[in-house]
């Protein structure tokens, strides 16, 4: 089952990026999902299936305010 993704969702993937960050922001939706690393700003494109396989959890949904504010 493919998750319901929205722009600006913050996703936590299973393996850490070489910069040390595990969180990614969704910047593109379509056949491929565009992700931007929250640590170094690197952008990658992954297929929807690859995102589902690597996804650990959704940290924050896009468009929702932070709880700390």
PQR file with spaces between the fields and no chain letter, atoms N, CA, C, O and H, PARSE charges and radii, in Angstrom:
ATOM       1  N    UNK     1       0.847   -1.187    0.000 -0.4000 1.5000
ATOM       2  CA   UNK     1       0.000    0.000    0.000 -0.0000 2.0000
ATOM       3  C    UNK     1       0.888    1.244    0.000  0.5500 1.7000
ATOM       4  O    UNK     1       1.820    1.351    0.797 -0.5500 1.4000
ATOM       5  N    UNK     2       0.596    2.161   -0.883 -0.4000 1.5000
ATOM       6  CA   UNK     2       1.369    3.390   -0.973 -0.0000 2.0000
ATOM       7  C    UNK     2       0.828    4.412    0.017  0.5500 1.7000
ATOM       8  O    UNK     2      -0.385    4.603    0.110 -0.5500 1.4000
ATOM       9  H    UNK     2      -0.160    2.073   -1.530  0.4000 1.0000
ATOM      10  N    UNK     3       1.720    5.076    0.764 -0.4000 1.5000
ATOM      11  CA   UNK     3       1.252    6.061    1.742 -0.0000 2.0000
ATOM      12  C    UNK     3       0.724    7.322    1.056  0.5500 1.7000
ATOM      13  O    UNK     3       1.093    7.632   -0.077 -0.5500 1.4000
ATOM      14  H    UNK     3       2.706    4.922    0.689  0.4000 1.0000
ATOM      15  N    UNK     4      -0.139    8.034    1.761 -0.4000 1.5000
ATOM      16  CA   UNK     4      -0.663    9.311    1.278 -0.0000 2.0000
ATOM      17  C    UNK     4       0.381   10.377    1.586  0.5500 1.7000
ATOM      18  O    UNK     4       0.546   10.777    2.738 -0.5500 1.4000
ATOM      19  H    UNK     4      -0.438    7.782    2.681  0.4000 1.0000
ATOM      20  N    UNK     5       1.081   10.834    0.558 -0.4000 1.5000
ATOM      21  CA   UNK     5       2.122   11.836    0.729 -0.0000 2.0000
ATOM      22  C    UNK     5       1.626   13.188    0.261  0.5500 1.7000
ATOM      23  O    UNK     5       0.853   13.277   -0.693 -0.5500 1.4000
ATOM      24  H    UNK     5       0.946   10.510   -0.378  0.4000 1.0000
ATOM      25  N    UNK     6       2.073   14.252    0.939 -0.4000 1.5000
ATOM      26  CA   UNK     6       1.754   15.616    0.558 -0.0000 2.0000
ATOM      27  C    UNK     6       3.046   16.412    0.473  0.5500 1.7000
ATOM      28  O    UNK     6       4.065   16.037    1.053 -0.5500 1.4000
ATOM      29  H    UNK     6       2.701   14.179    1.714  0.4000 1.0000
ATOM      30  N    UNK     7       2.986   17.516   -0.259 -0.4000 1.5000
ATOM      31  CA   UNK     7       4.131   18.408   -0.333 -0.0000 2.0000
ATOM      32  C    UNK     7       4.486   18.890    1.076  0.5500 1.7000
ATOM      33  O    UNK     7       3.602   19.131    1.898 -0.5500 1.4000
ATOM      34  H    UNK     7       2.158   17.820   -0.730  0.4000 1.0000
ATOM      35  N    UNK     8       5.753   19.024    1.337 -0.4000 1.5000
ATOM      36  CA   UNK     8       6.310   19.522    2.598 -0.0000 2.0000
ATOM      37  C    UNK     8       6.185   18.532    3.754  0.5500 1.7000
ATOM      38  O    UNK     8       6.458   18.902    4.896 -0.5500 1.4000
ATOM      39  H    UNK     8       6.471   18.829    0.669  0.4000 1.0000
ATOM      40  N    UNK     9       5.778   17.276    3.496 -0.4000 1.5000
ATOM      41  CA   UNK     9       5.831   16.246    4.533 -0.0000 2.0000
ATOM      42  C    UNK     9       7.287   16.020    4.900  0.5500 1.7000
ATOM      43  O    UNK     9       8.164   16.083    4.038 -0.5500 1.4000
ATOM      44  H    UNK     9       5.556   16.975    2.568  0.4000 1.0000
ATOM      45  N    UNK    10       7.550   15.758    6.165 -0.4000 1.5000
ATOM      46  CA   UNK    10       8.892   15.399    6.609 -0.0000 2.0000
ATOM      47  C    UNK    10       8.883   13.910    6.900  0.5500 1.7000
ATOM      48  O    UNK    10       8.145   13.439    7.765 -0.5500 1.4000
ATOM      49  H    UNK    10       6.838   15.706    6.865  0.4000 1.0000
ATOM      50  N    UNK    11       9.712   13.170    6.167 -0.4000 1.5000
ATOM      51  CA   UNK    11       9.773   11.716    6.291 -0.0000 2.0000
ATOM      52  C    UNK    11      11.081   11.302    6.937  0.5500 1.7000
ATOM      53  O    UNK    11      12.113   11.937    6.720 -0.5500 1.4000
ATOM      54  H    UNK    11      10.312   13.552    5.464  0.4000 1.0000
ATOM      55  N    UNK    12      11.043   10.242    7.728 -0.4000 1.5000
ATOM      56  CA   UNK    12      12.260    9.662    8.292 -0.0000 2.0000
ATOM      57  C    UNK    12      12.495    8.333    7.581  0.5500 1.7000
ATOM      58  O    UNK    12      11.653    7.436    7.614 -0.5500 1.4000
ATOM      59  H    UNK    12      10.205    9.727    7.904  0.4000 1.0000
ATOM      60  N    UNK    13      13.658    8.226    6.935 -0.4000 1.5000
ATOM      61  CA   UNK    13      14.011    7.003    6.217 -0.0000 2.0000
ATOM      62  C    UNK    13      14.845    6.104    7.112  0.5500 1.7000
ATOM      63  O    UNK    13      15.400    6.548    8.117 -0.5500 1.4000
ATOM      64  H    UNK    13      14.342    8.955    6.908  0.4000 1.0000
ATOM      65  N    UNK    14      14.928    4.824    6.733 -0.4000 1.5000
ATOM      66  CA   UNK    14      15.594    3.822    7.570 -0.0000 2.0000
ATOM      67  C    UNK    14      17.095    4.043    7.724  0.5500 1.7000
ATOM      68  O    UNK    14      17.631    3.928    8.826 -0.5500 1.4000
ATOM      69  H    UNK    14      14.477    4.463    5.917  0.4000 1.0000
ATOM      70  N    UNK    15      17.766    4.356    6.633 -0.4000 1.5000
ATOM      71  CA   UNK    15      19.213    4.546    6.698 -0.0000 2.0000
ATOM      72  C    UNK    15      19.547    6.035    6.677  0.5500 1.7000
ATOM      73  O    UNK    15      18.878    6.829    6.015 -0.5500 1.4000
ATOM      74  H    UNK    15      17.331    4.450    5.738  0.4000 1.0000
ATOM      75  N    UNK    16      20.580    6.391    7.403 -0.4000 1.5000
ATOM      76  CA   UNK    16      20.992    7.789    7.465 -0.0000 2.0000
ATOM      77  C    UNK    16      21.715    8.185    6.180  0.5500 1.7000
ATOM      78  O    UNK    16      22.396    7.372    5.554 -0.5500 1.4000
ATOM      79  H    UNK    16      21.124    5.747    7.940  0.4000 1.0000
ATOM      80  N    UNK    17      21.551    9.452    5.804 -0.4000 1.5000
ATOM      81  CA   UNK    17      22.283   10.036    4.683 -0.0000 2.0000
ATOM      82  C    UNK    17      23.737   10.202    5.133  0.5500 1.7000
ATOM      83  O    UNK    17      23.983   10.329    6.332 -0.5500 1.4000
ATOM      84  H    UNK    17      20.998   10.112    6.313  0.4000 1.0000
ATOM      85  N    UNK    18      24.705   10.206    4.217 -0.4000 1.5000
ATOM      86  CA   UNK    18      26.109   10.371    4.627 -0.0000 2.0000
ATOM      87  C    UNK    18      26.374   11.628    5.468  0.5500 1.7000
ATOM      88  O    UNK    18      27.354   11.664    6.213 -0.5500 1.4000
ATOM      89  H    UNK    18      24.506   10.103    3.242  0.4000 1.0000
ATOM      90  N    UNK    19      25.531   12.651    5.366 -0.4000 1.5000
ATOM      91  CA   UNK    19      25.723   13.850    6.188 -0.0000 2.0000
ATOM      92  C    UNK    19      25.286   13.608    7.634  0.5500 1.7000
ATOM      93  O    UNK    19      25.585   14.416    8.514 -0.5500 1.4000
ATOM      94  H    UNK    19      24.735   12.623    4.761  0.4000 1.0000
ATOM      95  N    UNK    20      24.577   12.498    7.885 -0.4000 1.5000
ATOM      96  CA   UNK    20      24.144   12.151    9.237 -0.0000 2.0000
ATOM      97  C    UNK    20      22.663   12.324    9.487  0.5500 1.7000
ATOM      98  O    UNK    20      22.148   11.832   10.491 -0.5500 1.4000
ATOM      99  H    UNK    20      24.333   11.842    7.170  0.4000 1.0000
ATOM     100  N    UNK    21      21.962   13.013    8.596 -0.4000 1.5000
ATOM     101  CA   UNK    21      20.534   13.262    8.772 -0.0000 2.0000
ATOM     102  C    UNK    21      19.714   12.064    8.287  0.5500 1.7000
ATOM     103  O    UNK    21      20.103   11.384    7.338 -0.5500 1.4000
ATOM     104  H    UNK    21      22.380   13.412    7.780  0.4000 1.0000
ATOM     105  N    UNK    22      18.585   11.812    8.940 -0.4000 1.5000
ATOM     106  CA   UNK    22      17.669   10.755    8.500 -0.0000 2.0000
ATOM     107  C    UNK    22      16.342   11.320    8.022  0.5500 1.7000
ATOM     108  O    UNK    22      15.482   10.570    7.559 -0.5500 1.4000
ATOM     109  H    UNK    22      18.269   12.365    9.711  0.4000 1.0000
ATOM     110  N    UNK    23      16.162   12.646    8.129 -0.4000 1.5000
ATOM     111  CA   UNK    23      14.892   13.279    7.769 -0.0000 2.0000
ATOM     112  C    UNK    23      14.967   13.937    6.399  0.5500 1.7000
ATOM     113  O    UNK    23      15.973   14.546    6.038 -0.5500 1.4000
ATOM     114  H    UNK    23      16.860   13.255    8.505  0.4000 1.0000
ATOM     115  N    UNK    24      13.875   13.800    5.640 -0.4000 1.5000
ATOM     116  CA   UNK    24      13.785   14.320    4.280 -0.0000 2.0000
ATOM     117  C    UNK    24      12.453   15.036    4.110  0.5500 1.7000
ATOM     118  O    UNK    24      11.446   14.621    4.684 -0.5500 1.4000
ATOM     119  H    UNK    24      13.058   13.304    5.933  0.4000 1.0000
ATOM     120  N    UNK    25      12.441   16.115    3.321 -0.4000 1.5000
ATOM     121  CA   UNK    25      11.230   16.880    3.029 -0.0000 2.0000
ATOM     122  C    UNK    25      10.778   16.531    1.611  0.5500 1.7000
ATOM     123  O    UNK    25      11.596   16.487    0.692 -0.5500 1.4000
ATOM     124  H    UNK    25      13.259   16.452    2.855  0.4000 1.0000
ATOM     125  N    UNK    26       9.481   16.284    1.432 -0.4000 1.5000
ATOM     126  CA   UNK    26       8.928   16.002    0.112 -0.0000 2.0000
ATOM     127  C    UNK    26       8.843   17.314   -0.669  0.5500 1.7000
ATOM     128  O    UNK    26       8.181   18.258   -0.238 -0.5500 1.4000
ATOM     129  H    UNK    26       8.816   16.319    2.178  0.4000 1.0000
ATOM     130  N    UNK    27       9.525   17.367   -1.832 -0.4000 1.5000
ATOM     131  CA   UNK    27       9.522   18.582   -2.647 -0.0000 2.0000
ATOM     132  C    UNK    27       8.905   18.354   -4.025  0.5500 1.7000
ATOM     133  O    UNK    27       8.717   19.309   -4.779 -0.5500 1.4000
ATOM     134  H    UNK    27      10.063   16.601   -2.183  0.4000 1.0000
ATOM     135  N    UNK    28       8.590   17.106   -4.363 -0.4000 1.5000
ATOM     136  CA   UNK    28       7.990   16.800   -5.661 -0.0000 2.0000
ATOM     137  C    UNK    28       7.154   15.537   -5.540  0.5500 1.7000
ATOM     138  O    UNK    28       7.580   14.552   -4.938 -0.5500 1.4000
ATOM     139  H    UNK    28       8.743   16.330   -3.750  0.4000 1.0000
ATOM     140  N    UNK    29       5.955   15.577   -6.122 -0.4000 1.5000
ATOM     141  CA   UNK    29       5.084   14.412   -6.150 -0.0000 2.0000
ATOM     142  C    UNK    29       4.769   14.068   -7.593  0.5500 1.7000
ATOM     143  O    UNK    29       4.622   14.958   -8.431 -0.5500 1.4000
ATOM     144  H    UNK    29       5.609   16.378   -6.611  0.4000 1.0000
ATOM     145  N    UNK    30       4.668   12.813   -7.876 -0.4000 1.5000
ATOM     146  CA   UNK    30       4.366   12.326   -9.217 -0.0000 2.0000
ATOM     147  C    UNK    30       4.708   10.857   -9.272  0.5500 1.7000
ATOM     148  O    UNK    30       4.599   10.151   -8.270 -0.5500 1.4000
ATOM     149  H    UNK    30       4.787   12.091   -7.195  0.4000 1.0000
ATOM     150  N    UNK    31       5.126   10.386  -10.447 -0.4000 1.5000
ATOM     151  CA   UNK    31       5.560    9.002  -10.569 -0.0000 2.0000
ATOM     152  C    UNK    31       6.780    8.772   -9.689  0.5500 1.7000
ATOM     153  O    UNK    31       6.937    7.708   -9.090 -0.5500 1.4000
ATOM     154  H    UNK    31       5.214   10.960  -11.262  0.4000 1.0000
ATOM     155  N    UNK    32       7.651    9.791   -9.618 -0.4000 1.5000
ATOM     156  CA   UNK    32       8.801    9.773   -8.723 -0.0000 2.0000
ATOM     157  C    UNK    32       8.559   10.784   -7.613  0.5500 1.7000
ATOM     158  O    UNK    32       7.875   11.788   -7.811 -0.5500 1.4000
ATOM     159  H    UNK    32       7.524   10.656  -10.105  0.4000 1.0000
ATOM     160  N    UNK    33       9.122   10.512   -6.450 -0.4000 1.5000
ATOM     161  CA   UNK    33       9.000   11.410   -5.309 -0.0000 2.0000
ATOM     162  C    UNK    33      10.323   12.144   -5.150  0.5500 1.7000
ATOM     163  O    UNK    33      11.378   11.516   -5.065 -0.5500 1.4000
ATOM     164  H    UNK    33       9.677    9.696   -6.288  0.4000 1.0000
ATOM     165  N    UNK    34      10.272   13.467   -5.110 -0.4000 1.5000
ATOM     166  CA   UNK    34      11.466   14.275   -4.887 -0.0000 2.0000
ATOM     167  C    UNK    34      11.623   14.541   -3.403  0.5500 1.7000
ATOM     168  O    UNK    34      10.683   14.982   -2.742 -0.5500 1.4000
ATOM     169  H    UNK    34       9.415   13.977   -5.179  0.4000 1.0000
ATOM     170  N    UNK    35      12.813   14.272   -2.879 -0.4000 1.5000
ATOM     171  CA   UNK    35      13.093   14.482   -1.466 -0.0000 2.0000
ATOM     172  C    UNK    35      14.297   15.403   -1.313  0.5500 1.7000
ATOM     173  O    UNK    35      15.225   15.368   -2.121 -0.5500 1.4000
ATOM     174  H    UNK    35      13.577   13.913   -3.416  0.4000 1.0000
ATOM     175  N    UNK    36      14.273   16.232   -0.262 -0.4000 1.5000
ATOM     176  CA   UNK    36      15.383   17.132    0.039 -0.0000 2.0000
ATOM     177  C    UNK    36      15.860   16.828    1.452  0.5500 1.7000
ATOM     178  O    UNK    36      15.068   16.830    2.394 -0.5500 1.4000
ATOM     179  H    UNK    36      13.519   16.261    0.394  0.4000 1.0000
ATOM     180  N    UNK    37      17.150   16.567    1.599 -0.4000 1.5000
ATOM     181  CA   UNK    37      17.742   16.258    2.902 -0.0000 2.0000
ATOM     182  C    UNK    37      17.648   17.483    3.801  0.5500 1.7000
ATOM     183  O    UNK    37      17.959   18.595    3.374 -0.5500 1.4000
ATOM     184  H    UNK    37      17.794   16.565    0.834  0.4000 1.0000
ATOM     185  N    UNK    38      17.220   17.283    5.049 -0.4000 1.5000
ATOM     186  CA   UNK    38      17.123   18.397    5.989 -0.0000 2.0000
ATOM     187  C    UNK    38      18.483   18.783    6.553  0.5500 1.7000
ATOM     188  O    UNK    38      18.634   19.862    7.126 -0.5500 1.4000
ATOM     189  H    UNK    38      16.968   16.380    5.396  0.4000 1.0000
ATOM     190  N    UNK    39      19.471   17.912    6.395 -0.4000 1.5000
ATOM     191  CA   UNK    39      20.799   18.204    6.914 -0.0000 2.0000
ATOM     192  C    UNK    39      21.637   19.032    5.957  0.5500 1.7000
ATOM     193  O    UNK    39      22.133   20.096    6.327 -0.5500 1.4000
ATOM     194  H    UNK    39      19.348   17.036    5.930  0.4000 1.0000
ATOM     195  N    UNK    40      21.800   18.550    4.717 -0.4000 1.5000
ATOM     196  CA   UNK    40      22.719   19.201    3.779 -0.0000 2.0000
ATOM     197  C    UNK    40      22.031   19.831    2.574  0.5500 1.7000
ATOM     198  O    UNK    40      22.667   20.568    1.820 -0.5500 1.4000
ATOM     199  H    UNK    40      21.397   17.685    4.416  0.4000 1.0000
ATOM     200  N    UNK    41      20.736   19.555    2.379 -0.4000 1.5000
ATOM     201  CA   UNK    41      20.009   20.162    1.272 -0.0000 2.0000
ATOM     202  C    UNK    41      20.080   19.397   -0.035  0.5500 1.7000
ATOM     203  O    UNK    41      19.545   19.866   -1.040 -0.5500 1.4000
ATOM     204  H    UNK    41      20.219   18.957    2.992  0.4000 1.0000
ATOM     205  N    UNK    42      20.723   18.231   -0.060 -0.4000 1.5000
ATOM     206  CA   UNK    42      20.822   17.419   -1.276 -0.0000 2.0000
ATOM     207  C    UNK    42      19.428   16.968   -1.685  0.5500 1.7000
ATOM     208  O    UNK    42      18.605   16.609   -0.843 -0.5500 1.4000
ATOM     209  H    UNK    42      21.158   17.850    0.756  0.4000 1.0000
ATOM     210  N    UNK    43      19.171   16.992   -3.004 -0.4000 1.5000
ATOM     211  CA   UNK    43      17.873   16.552   -3.536 -0.0000 2.0000
ATOM     212  C    UNK    43      18.046   15.235   -4.266  0.5500 1.7000
ATOM     213  O    UNK    43      19.024   15.033   -4.986 -0.5500 1.4000
ATOM     214  H    UNK    43      19.839   17.284   -3.688  0.4000 1.0000
ATOM     215  N    UNK    44      17.073   14.327   -4.070 -0.4000 1.5000
ATOM     216  CA   UNK    44      17.091   13.039   -4.752 -0.0000 2.0000
ATOM     217  C    UNK    44      15.702   12.748   -5.296  0.5500 1.7000
ATOM     218  O    UNK    44      14.713   13.314   -4.830 -0.5500 1.4000
ATOM     219  H    UNK    44      16.279   14.491   -3.485  0.4000 1.0000
ATOM     220  N    UNK    45      15.632   11.874   -6.274 -0.4000 1.5000
ATOM     221  CA   UNK    45      14.366   11.372   -6.808 -0.0000 2.0000
ATOM     222  C    UNK    45      14.318    9.872   -6.565  0.5500 1.7000
ATOM     223  O    UNK    45      15.253    9.149   -6.908 -0.5500 1.4000
ATOM     224  H    UNK    45      16.435   11.415   -6.653  0.4000 1.0000
ATOM     225  N    UNK    46      13.229    9.410   -5.975 -0.4000 1.5000
ATOM     226  CA   UNK    46      13.026    7.982   -5.748 -0.0000 2.0000
ATOM     227  C    UNK    46      11.658    7.596   -6.289  0.5500 1.7000
ATOM     228  O    UNK    46      10.725    8.398   -6.266 -0.5500 1.4000
ATOM     229  H    UNK    46      12.469    9.997   -5.696  0.4000 1.0000
ATOM     230  N    UNK    47      11.544    6.370   -6.776 -0.4000 1.5000
ATOM     231  CA   UNK    47      10.231    5.882   -7.200 -0.0000 2.0000
ATOM     232  C    UNK    47       9.351    5.728   -5.960  0.5500 1.7000
ATOM     233  O    UNK    47       9.852    5.618   -4.841 -0.5500 1.4000
ATOM     234  H    UNK    47      12.302    5.719   -6.795  0.4000 1.0000
ATOM     235  N    UNK    48       8.053    5.722   -6.170 -0.4000 1.5000
ATOM     236  CA   UNK    48       7.128    5.562   -5.043 -0.0000 2.0000
ATOM     237  C    UNK    48       7.395    4.268   -4.278  0.5500 1.7000
ATOM     238  O    UNK    48       7.353    4.245   -3.048 -0.5500 1.4000
ATOM     239  H    UNK    48       7.646    5.811   -7.079  0.4000 1.0000
ATOM     240  N    UNK    49       7.667    3.200   -5.010 -0.4000 1.5000
ATOM     241  CA   UNK    49       7.946    1.912   -4.357 -0.0000 2.0000
ATOM     242  C    UNK    49       9.200    1.982   -3.494  0.5500 1.7000
ATOM     243  O    UNK    49       9.242    1.411   -2.405 -0.5500 1.4000
ATOM     244  H    UNK    49       7.701    3.218   -6.009  0.4000 1.0000
ATOM     245  N    UNK    50      10.216    2.680   -3.982 -0.4000 1.5000
ATOM     246  CA   UNK    50      11.462    2.812   -3.224 -0.0000 2.0000
ATOM     247  C    UNK    50      11.232    3.633   -1.951  0.5500 1.7000
ATOM     248  O    UNK    50      11.799    3.320   -0.904 -0.5500 1.4000
ATOM     249  H    UNK    50      10.182    3.144   -4.867  0.4000 1.0000
ATOM     250  N    UNK    51      10.412    4.673   -2.032 -0.4000 1.5000
ATOM     251  CA   UNK    51      10.093    5.479   -0.847 -0.0000 2.0000
ATOM     252  C    UNK    51       9.376    4.617    0.184  0.5500 1.7000
ATOM     253  O    UNK    51       9.696    4.679    1.371 -0.5500 1.4000
ATOM     254  H    UNK    51       9.952    4.928   -2.882  0.4000 1.0000
ATOM     255  N    UNK    52       8.407    3.812   -0.259 -0.4000 1.5000
ATOM     256  CA   UNK    52       7.673    2.937    0.657 -0.0000 2.0000
ATOM     257  C    UNK    52       8.628    1.950    1.319  0.5500 1.7000
ATOM     258  O    UNK    52       8.511    1.674    2.513 -0.5500 1.4000
ATOM     259  H    UNK    52       8.148    3.762   -1.224  0.4000 1.0000
ATOM     260  N    UNK    53       9.567    1.423    0.550 -0.4000 1.5000
ATOM     261  CA   UNK    53      10.510    0.444    1.082 -0.0000 2.0000
ATOM     262  C    UNK    53      11.446    1.062    2.120  0.5500 1.7000
ATOM     263  O    UNK    53      11.779    0.423    3.118 -0.5500 1.4000
ATOM     264  H    UNK    53       9.662    1.647   -0.420  0.4000 1.0000
ATOM     265  N    UNK    54      11.870    2.305    1.884 -0.4000 1.5000
ATOM     266  CA   UNK    54      12.828    2.970    2.776 -0.0000 2.0000
ATOM     267  C    UNK    54      12.183    3.729    3.925  0.5500 1.7000
ATOM     268  O    UNK    54      12.868    4.085    4.885 -0.5500 1.4000
ATOM     269  H    UNK    54      11.599    2.825    1.073  0.4000 1.0000
ATOM     270  N    UNK    55      10.874    3.986    3.848 -0.4000 1.5000
ATOM     271  CA   UNK    55      10.189    4.824    4.827 -0.0000 2.0000
ATOM     272  C    UNK    55      10.114    4.153    6.194  0.5500 1.7000
ATOM     273  O    UNK    55       9.731    2.988    6.309 -0.5500 1.4000
ATOM     274  H    UNK    55      10.319    3.697    3.068  0.4000 1.0000
ATOM     275  N    UNK    56      10.485    4.907    7.226 -0.4000 1.5000
ATOM     276  CA   UNK    56      10.374    4.433    8.599 -0.0000 2.0000
ATOM     277  C    UNK    56       9.134    5.037    9.250  0.5500 1.7000
ATOM     278  O    UNK    56       8.312    4.321    9.822 -0.5500 1.4000
ATOM     279  H    UNK    56      10.795    5.853    7.132  0.4000 1.0000
ATOM     280  N    UNK    57       9.005    6.368    9.158 -0.4000 1.5000
ATOM     281  CA   UNK    57       7.852    7.048    9.726 -0.0000 2.0000
ATOM     282  C    UNK    57       7.705    8.442    9.107  0.5500 1.7000
ATOM     283  O    UNK    57       8.626    8.963    8.478 -0.5500 1.4000
ATOM     284  H    UNK    57       9.673    6.949    8.693  0.4000 1.0000
ATOM     285  N    UNK    58       6.526    9.023    9.304 -0.4000 1.5000
ATOM     286  CA   UNK    58       6.296   10.418    8.910 -0.0000 2.0000
ATOM     287  C    UNK    58       6.470   11.273   10.156  0.5500 1.7000
ATOM     288  O    UNK    58       5.743   11.111   11.136 -0.5500 1.4000
ATOM     289  H    UNK    58       5.778    8.599    9.815  0.4000 1.0000
ATOM     290  N    UNK    59       7.431   12.179   10.114 -0.4000 1.5000
ATOM     291  CA   UNK    59       7.728   13.025   11.267 -0.0000 2.0000
ATOM     292  C    UNK    59       6.687   14.126   11.401  0.5500 1.7000
ATOM     293  O    UNK    59       6.174   14.370   12.493 -0.5500 1.4000
ATOM     294  H    UNK    59       8.022   12.311    9.318  0.4000 1.0000
ATOM     295  N    UNK    60       6.371   14.802   10.277 -0.4000 1.5000
ATOM     296  CA   UNK    60       5.411   15.906   10.299 -0.0000 2.0000
ATOM     297  C    UNK    60       4.709   15.969    8.964  0.5500 1.7000
ATOM     298  O    UNK    60       5.342   15.815    7.920 -0.5500 1.4000
ATOM     299  H    UNK    60       6.788   14.604    9.390  0.4000 1.0000
ATOM     300  N    UNK    61       3.422   16.192    8.984 -0.4000 1.5000
ATOM     301  CA   UNK    61       2.639   16.318    7.759 -0.0000 2.0000
ATOM     302  C    UNK    61       2.781   17.728    7.210  0.5500 1.7000
ATOM     303  O    UNK    61       2.841   18.689    7.978 -0.5500 1.4000
ATOM     304  H    UNK    61       2.907   16.317    9.833  0.4000 1.0000
ATOM     305  N    UNK    62       2.836   17.863    5.894 -0.4000 1.5000
ATOM     306  CA   UNK    62       2.933   19.168    5.264 -0.0000 2.0000
ATOM     307  C    UNK    62       1.690   19.994    5.513  0.5500 1.7000
ATOM     308  O    UNK    62       0.575   19.475    5.471 -0.5500 1.4000
ATOM     309  H    UNK    62       2.788   17.082    5.271  0.4000 1.0000
ATOM     310  N    UNK    63       1.876   21.267    5.770 -0.4000 1.5000
ATOM     311  CA   UNK    63       0.746   22.158    5.991 -0.0000 2.0000
ATOM     312  C    UNK    63       0.262   22.221    7.426  0.5500 1.7000
ATOM     313  O    UNK    63      -0.560   23.073    7.763 -0.5500 1.4000
ATOM     314  H    UNK    63       2.782   21.688    5.804  0.4000 1.0000
ATOM     315  N    UNK    64       0.759   21.328    8.284 -0.4000 1.5000
ATOM     316  CA   UNK    64       0.363   21.367    9.689 -0.0000 2.0000
ATOM     317  C    UNK    64       1.369   22.199   10.466  0.5500 1.7000
ATOM     318  O    UNK    64       2.570   22.084   10.222 -0.5500 1.4000
ATOM     319  H    UNK    64       1.427   20.635    8.010  0.4000 1.0000
ATOM     320  N    UNK    65       0.921   23.026   11.385 -0.4000 1.5000
ATOM     321  CA   UNK    65       1.851   23.835   12.188 -0.0000 2.0000
ATOM     322  C    UNK    65       2.644   22.963   13.146  0.5500 1.7000
ATOM     323  O    UNK    65       2.193   21.883   13.528 -0.5500 1.4000
ATOM     324  H    UNK    65      -0.055   23.120   11.583  0.4000 1.0000
ATOM     325  N    UNK    66       3.829   23.429   13.535 -0.4000 1.5000
ATOM     326  CA   UNK    66       4.640   22.725   14.524 -0.0000 2.0000
ATOM     327  C    UNK    66       3.946   22.745   15.873  0.5500 1.7000
ATOM     328  O    UNK    66       3.252   23.705   16.208 -0.5500 1.4000
ATOM     329  H    UNK    66       4.195   24.306   13.224  0.4000 1.0000
ATOM     330  N    UNK    67       4.134   21.675   16.651 -0.4000 1.5000
ATOM     331  CA   UNK    67       3.529   21.606   17.979 -0.0000 2.0000
ATOM     332  C    UNK    67       4.251   22.509   18.969  0.5500 1.7000
ATOM     333  O    UNK    67       3.676   22.889   19.989 -0.5500 1.4000
ATOM     334  H    UNK    67       4.697   20.895   16.379  0.4000 1.0000
ATOM     335  N    UNK    68       5.510   22.859   18.682 -0.4000 1.5000
ATOM     336  CA   UNK    68       6.321   23.655   19.604 -0.0000 2.0000
ATOM     337  C    UNK    68       6.014   25.140   19.527  0.5500 1.7000
ATOM     338  O    UNK    68       6.493   25.898   20.370 -0.5500 1.4000
ATOM     339  H    UNK    68       5.977   22.550   17.853  0.4000 1.0000
ATOM     340  N    UNK    69       5.241   25.581   18.558 -0.4000 1.5000
ATOM     341  CA   UNK    69       4.988   27.011   18.374 -0.0000 2.0000
ATOM     342  C    UNK    69       3.843   27.455   19.229  0.5500 1.7000
ATOM     343  O    UNK    69       3.479   28.631   19.211 -0.5500 1.4000
ATOM     344  H    UNK    69       4.852   24.965   17.873  0.4000 1.0000
